[in-house]
């Protein structure tokens, strides 16, 4: 069983309202979202576009419900733009997270990303970095991680993601091998590894010492198979139901939980399962996820 004193449970607002596909959950308000998170038994949240931008307003709404901010996505463009164009908004972002009490920031390199391209097959034509781009990425991540840790007290974690320059196990490995463990850590996402055909259990074992944030995401393999065969985009895959909550797909979560337990993982585990709320009621699925986690971890 996992240690309740070391691990907190969060859930992402993307199940209620999808920032990349605004029509999904357009009817769901911020207040409904965070109220249902609390009702389902979660104490942490990541940040969506409907969340108040004023820290005081956001904190008041969350405090009423016993929820805290644990992370928020940040897009880097380290290989396609000057470092300063990423650094300035990054500082603003991490400053906001610090004010909200978050301990980590999740970044994803979005240069040449196809994840948001509605008509681009997610399994075709992904950008592959050359040696110079790899150097820029890794050096840039080290610099951002140093800023984040030393100036704001926030740990930088990298979110490997479908359709981006760091998607596969080999790409994740190369990035981790060429960055400084002092400043660069991993946001482990079970669903994204499974989606691109990697074994999430092997990846959590390999990188456990540098995993500082966990996304619990499952996949429906039959839908992912359709995405590949029908040359669907990442976003069309989301609409079709490629992702789901832990225990509703094919990912071996008991083995992942075992690795986290054996290595005394500390931090957040966050349910992140973007679906169409009209097909997968967010509160119902949040409660199903919470029960699955409790049954399998004791948390």
C-alpha positions as CSV (number, residue, x, y, z in Angstrom):
1,X,0.0,0.0,0.0
2,X,1.2,3.5,-0.8
3,X,2.0,5.9,2.0
4,X,-0.7,8.5,2.7
5,X,1.8,10.8,4.4
6,X,3.9,10.9,1.2
7,X,1.4,10.9,-1.7
8,X,-1.4,13.3,-2.5
9,X,-4.1,12.7,-5.1
10,X,-5.2,15.2,-7.7
11,X,-7.3,15.4,-10.8
12,X,-7.0,17.5,-13.9
13,X,-9.8,19.9,-15.1
14,X,-9.4,18.6,-18.6
15,X,-12.1,16.0,-17.9
16,X,-14.6,18.8,-17.4
17,X,-13.4,21.4,-19.9
18,X,-10.8,20.8,-22.6
19,X,-8.6,23.7,-23.4
20,X,-7.5,22.3,-26.8
21,X,-11.1,21.4,-27.8
22,X,-13.1,24.2,-26.2
23,X,-16.5,22.8,-27.3
24,X,-15.8,19.7,-25.1
25,X,-17.3,20.8,-21.7
26,X,-18.0,24.3,-22.8
27,X,-21.1,24.2,-20.6
28,X,-19.1,23.2,-17.4
29,X,-18.1,26.0,-15.2
30,X,-15.0,26.4,-13.1
31,X,-17.1,26.2,-9.9
32,X,-18.8,23.0,-11.0
33,X,-15.4,21.5,-11.9
34,X,-13.6,22.1,-8.6
35,X,-16.8,21.3,-6.5
36,X,-17.0,17.9,-8.2
37,X,-13.3,17.3,-7.8
38,X,-13.7,17.7,-4.1
39,X,-16.9,15.7,-4.0
40,X,-15.1,12.8,-5.7
41,X,-12.4,12.9,-3.0
42,X,-9.5,14.7,-4.6
43,X,-7.4,17.4,-2.9
44,X,-5.2,18.6,-5.7
45,X,-5.9,20.2,-9.1
46,X,-3.9,21.3,-12.1
47,X,-5.0,24.5,-13.9
48,X,-7.4,25.0,-16.8
49,X,-8.3,28.1,-18.9
50,X,-11.5,28.7,-16.9
51,X,-9.6,29.0,-13.6
52,X,-9.4,32.6,-12.2
53,X,-6.1,34.3,-13.1
54,X,-6.1,36.2,-9.8
55,X,-4.3,34.1,-7.2
56,X,-6.4,35.4,-4.3
57,X,-9.7,34.7,-6.1
58,X,-8.5,31.2,-7.2
59,X,-7.1,30.4,-3.7
60,X,-10.4,31.4,-2.0
61,X,-12.4,29.2,-4.3
62,X,-10.1,26.2,-3.8
63,X,-9.8,26.7,0.0
64,X,-13.6,26.5,0.3
65,X,-13.4,23.0,-1.2
66,X,-10.2,21.7,0.4
67,X,-8.2,21.7,-2.9
68,X,-4.8,23.1,-3.8
69,X,-3.0,23.7,-7.1
70,X,-0.3,21.0,-7.6
71,X,1.0,21.8,-11.1
72,X,0.2,23.7,-14.4
73,X,1.2,22.9,-17.9
74,X,3.8,25.2,-19.5
75,X,4.8,25.2,-23.2
76,X,8.5,25.7,-24.0
77,X,9.9,26.6,-27.4
78,X,13.5,26.0,-26.7
79,X,14.6,24.6,-30.1
80,X,12.7,27.0,-32.3
81,X,13.0,30.4,-30.5
82,X,15.6,32.4,-28.5
83,X,15.8,31.2,-24.9
84,X,14.6,34.6,-23.6
85,X,11.2,34.1,-25.4
86,X,10.6,31.1,-23.2
87,X,12.2,32.4,-20.1
88,X,10.0,35.5,-19.5
89,X,6.6,33.8,-19.6
90,X,8.2,30.8,-17.7
91,X,9.1,33.1,-14.8
92,X,5.6,34.6,-14.7
93,X,4.1,31.1,-14.8
94,X,6.4,29.7,-12.0
95,X,5.8,32.8,-9.9
96,X,2.1,32.2,-10.1
97,X,2.5,28.5,-9.1
98,X,4.7,29.5,-6.2
99,X,2.0,31.9,-5.0
100,X,-0.5,29.1,-5.2
101,X,1.7,26.8,-3.2
102,X,2.5,24.4,-6.0
103,X,5.8,22.4,-5.7
104,X,6.3,21.4,-9.3
105,X,5.8,22.8,-12.8
106,X,5.2,20.5,-15.8
107,X,6.8,21.7,-19.1
108,X,6.4,20.3,-22.6
109,X,8.5,21.3,-25.6
110,X,6.0,22.5,-28.2
111,X,8.3,23.4,-31.1
112,X,7.0,21.7,-34.2
113,X,4.4,19.9,-32.1
114,X,1.6,18.1,-34.1
115,X,-0.6,17.4,-31.0
116,X,-2.8,20.4,-31.6
117,X,-3.1,20.0,-35.4
118,X,-6.7,19.0,-36.1
119,X,-5.9,17.5,-39.5
120,X,-2.5,16.0,-38.9
121,X,-2.3,12.2,-38.2
122,X,-0.7,11.8,-34.8
123,X,1.2,8.7,-35.8
124,X,2.8,10.3,-38.9
125,X,5.3,13.1,-39.6
126,X,6.4,13.9,-36.0
127,X,9.4,16.2,-35.9
128,X,12.7,14.3,-35.0
129,X,15.4,16.5,-33.5
130,X,18.9,16.7,-34.8
131,X,22.0,16.8,-32.5
132,X,22.0,20.6,-32.4
133,X,18.3,20.7,-31.4
134,X,18.9,18.1,-28.7
135,X,21.7,20.3,-27.3
136,X,19.4,23.4,-27.3
137,X,16.6,21.5,-25.6
138,X,18.7,19.9,-22.9
139,X,20.7,23.0,-22.1
140,X,17.5,25.1,-22.1
141,X,15.8,22.7,-19.7
142,X,18.7,22.8,-17.3
143,X,18.6,26.6,-17.4
144,X,14.9,26.7,-16.7
145,X,15.2,24.1,-14.0
146,X,17.9,26.1,-12.3
147,X,15.8,29.2,-12.4
148,X,12.7,27.4,-11.1
149,X,14.4,25.6,-8.3
150,X,16.8,28.3,-7.0
151,X,14.7,31.4,-7.5
152,X,11.2,30.1,-6.9
153,X,11.5,26.8,-5.0
154,X,9.5,25.0,-7.7
155,X,10.7,21.7,-9.2
156,X,10.8,21.4,-13.0
157,X,9.3,18.2,-14.5
158,X,9.2,17.4,-18.2
159,X,5.9,16.0,-19.7
160,X,6.7,13.6,-22.5
161,X,3.6,13.8,-24.9
162,X,2.2,12.3,-28.0
163,X,2.9,14.4,-31.1
164,X,5.9,16.3,-29.6
165,X,9.7,16.0,-30.0
166,X,9.9,14.0,-26.8
167,X,7.3,11.2,-27.2
168,X,9.0,7.8,-27.2
169,X,11.0,5.9,-24.6
170,X,14.2,6.5,-26.6
171,X,13.6,10.2,-26.8
172,X,12.8,10.4,-23.1
173,X,15.9,8.4,-22.2
174,X,18.1,10.7,-24.3
175,X,16.6,13.8,-22.7
176,X,17.1,12.4,-19.2
177,X,20.7,11.3,-19.9
178,X,21.7,14.7,-21.1
179,X,20.1,16.9,-18.4
180,X,21.1,17.6,-14.8
181,X,19.2,15.6,-12.2
182,X,19.7,18.6,-9.9
183,X,17.4,20.7,-12.1
184,X,15.5,18.5,-14.5
185,X,13.0,15.8,-13.5
186,X,10.3,13.8,-15.2
187,X,6.5,14.1,-15.2
188,X,5.7,10.4,-15.8
189,X,2.5,10.0,-17.8
190,X,1.4,6.3,-18.1
191,X,-1.1,7.1,-20.9
192,X,1.3,8.8,-23.3
193,X,3.8,6.0,-23.0
194,X,1.1,3.4,-23.6
195,X,-0.4,5.4,-26.5
196,X,2.9,5.4,-28.5
197,X,3.5,1.7,-27.9
198,X,5.9,1.9,-25.0
199,X,5.6,-0.1,-21.7
200,X,4.7,2.3,-18.9
201,X,5.9,-0.1,-16.2
202,X,9.4,-0.4,-17.8
203,X,9.5,3.4,-18.0
204,X,8.5,4.0,-14.4
205,X,11.1,1.5,-13.3
206,X,13.8,3.2,-15.4
207,X,13.2,6.7,-14.4
208,X,11.8,6.4,-10.9
209,X,14.6,8.2,-9.2
210,X,13.8,11.4,-11.2
211,X,10.0,11.1,-11.3
212,X,8.6,14.1,-9.3
213,X,5.0,14.2,-10.7
214,X,2.7,11.4,-11.9
215,X,-0.2,11.5,-14.4
216,X,-2.5,8.5,-14.0
217,X,-3.9,8.1,-17.5
218,X,-5.3,5.0,-19.2
219,X,-5.9,4.2,-22.9
220,X,-8.5,2.3,-24.7
221,X,-6.3,0.2,-27.1
222,X,-9.1,-0.4,-29.6
223,X,-9.6,3.3,-30.0
224,X,-5.8,3.9,-30.3
225,X,-5.7,1.2,-33.0
226,X,-8.4,3.1,-34.9
227,X,-6.5,6.4,-34.5
228,X,-3.5,4.7,-36.2
229,X,-5.4,2.9,-38.9
230,X,-7.7,5.8,-39.8
231,X,-4.8,8.3,-39.7
232,X,-6.6,10.4,-37.0
233,X,-5.1,13.4,-35.3
234,X,-4.4,13.5,-31.6
235,X,-7.4,15.7,-31.0
236,X,-9.7,13.5,-33.0
237,X,-8.4,10.6,-30.9
238,X,-9.4,12.4,-27.8
239,X,-12.9,12.9,-29.2
240,X,-13.1,9.2,-30.1
241,X,-12.2,8.2,-26.5
242,X,-8.6,7.1,-26.7
243,X,-8.0,8.2,-23.1
244,X,-9.8,7.1,-20.0
245,X,-9.4,6.9,-16.2
246,X,-7.1,4.3,-14.5
247,X,-8.7,0.9,-14.5
248,X,-10.9,1.5,-17.5
249,X,-8.2,0.7,-20.1
250,X,-5.2,-1.6,-20.6
251,X,-2.4,0.0,-18.5
252,X,-1.0,-2.1,-15.7
253,X,-1.5,0.3,-12.8
254,X,-1.0,-2.2,-10.0
255,X,2.6,-2.8,-11.3
256,X,3.1,1.0,-11.6
257,X,1.8,1.5,-8.0
258,X,4.2,-1.2,-6.8
259,X,7.2,0.5,-8.3
260,X,6.2,3.8,-6.7
261,X,5.7,2.1,-3.4
262,X,9.0,0.2,-3.4
263,X,10.9,3.4,-4.2
264,X,9.0,5.6,-1.6
265,X,7.7,8.0,-4.2
266,X,6.7,11.4,-2.7
267,X,4.4,13.9,-4.5
268,X,1.2,14.0,-6.4
269,X,-0.5,11.3,-8.4
270,X,-3.0,13.1,-10.7
271,X,-5.8,11.5,-12.7
272,X,-5.6,13.1,-16.1
273,X,-8.1,11.6,-18.6
274,X,-9.4,13.9,-21.3
275,X,-12.6,12.7,-22.7
276,X,-15.8,14.1,-24.1
277,X,-17.8,15.1,-20.9
278,X,-21.1,14.4,-22.8
279,X,-20.0,10.8,-23.2
280,X,-18.1,10.3,-20.0
281,X,-19.7,12.3,-17.1
282,X,-16.7,13.9,-15.3
283,X,-18.1,13.5,-11.8
284,X,-19.0,9.8,-12.4
285,X,-15.6,9.0,-13.9
286,X,-13.8,11.0,-11.2
287,X,-15.5,8.9,-8.5
288,X,-14.7,5.7,-10.4
289,X,-11.1,6.7,-10.6
290,X,-11.0,7.6,-6.9
291,X,-12.4,4.2,-6.0
292,X,-10.0,2.3,-8.2
293,X,-7.0,4.2,-6.6
294,X,-8.3,3.4,-3.1
295,X,-8.9,-0.3,-3.9
296,X,-5.4,-0.7,-5.4
297,X,-3.3,1.6,-3.2
298,X,-5.1,2.1,0.1
299,X,-4.9,5.9,-0.5
